[in-house]
């Protein structure tokens, strides 16, 4: 599996959004990376016609996922969402007040810039590789190479400098914030889902559905059960074909 | 005995390894000797805050010492600053020492001090407000921080920012190179200048919209998130006054500047006196 894979052919005249994600199909989640899961949940929530392509071609920023629409490549899941909002006249945050939109952004950033690194550190440094829950085997040499790079990234970002217990505590406080804010609500901001729900689901699904052996999953089940309930709500609402996707039967979705 | 090329290479490697070992040992000994010289009275309840020296425009060019010191002032915890370029066990600054215990990382330091001194700046918040407080704290420290760091160290000339004169220019430039590498790994460094400015603007907008007309983020009493937001915004509002971020705040988010003045007047009445001459 090379990281500079082949480029697929796109029909740039159609309005279909090509959604390119790295082939990290999990045994229990459609993608082991939270960002493709976030972006695809958004596409489903916004009912934007899209075709999912699983190849190892990374974006111009060296990351996954990215999109192509009418000949234009857009990298970074959040920039993709902003682009698609404009292109398709979508605003999943329309029903939120100004303060709620502010809180929505803060939660988005807490999840993607803090909790994400808790997940990364757990998966790459503390977790047994066989517990990753990957659907296909990962060549050990590539795993070791990526792990070394991730160690450097995590140290630079800061999370990698903490002890395993400290990282777990940081994750716990993030889970608590999400759980306390969600409360009894169906989605983060009430009965209607919004953009940040896509991100929160993409991240939490990794702990709740994928890394089921992790102490984080046990912690959520014991102390923050509403987060598990929330993941099931999001999954049932926007991924009724979850099991088929995992089997590879519904790998592309054309609306 | 005739040495082969392989033998020579092996000898060179061994000599290099020994040299590196000697340098590391000497450096560790020097650090050990230096730590012993710091003025700690471990039997007292004073909290020692180790941070880099004051700037001329701001108490610190880094947001984290300002966050930590503002917290100490709000919580009325007795503390003493130790101005030194001494990094914590995690390789960062600031850090604290209290009763012989070193605690690195500003947030762990605050959590430790909350326990030690029975402080809770968030006692007046509801459960949801505490959750939002954490979210804003993390947005500011894990997102806005990187956007502003990219501006200061990569997009602009770092020598324009207010740094204490004891930090030489070469050290700043070297640190800037490191920030560039870290920012790429973290993710922010992969975006263009315009994209990073856009991200910064959205963060400013979120803080501004949530703050509104309130005195502090959650009403009339400050909390830890206020300390973090203040520490970060101080860099834009009072330090890098020439930056497009400063112009953006003045034109579109004036309540953020008002917030900085409120925090400064309330908890740093000695601001002008403590700055470096």
Interface residues (C-beta under 8 A of the other chain):
Chain A: X61 X62 X63 X76 X79 X98 X99 X101 X102 X103 X105 X106 X107 X108 X109 X110 X113 X114 X152 X153 X154 X156 X157 X158 X161 X162 X166 X173 X174 X176 X177 X178 X179 X180 X181 X183
Chain B: X90 X91 X92 X105 X108 X127 X128 X130 X131 X132 X134 X135 X136 X138 X139 X142 X143 X146 X178 X181 X182 X183 X185 X186 X187 X190 X191 X195 X202 X203 X205 X206 X207 X208 X209 X210 X212
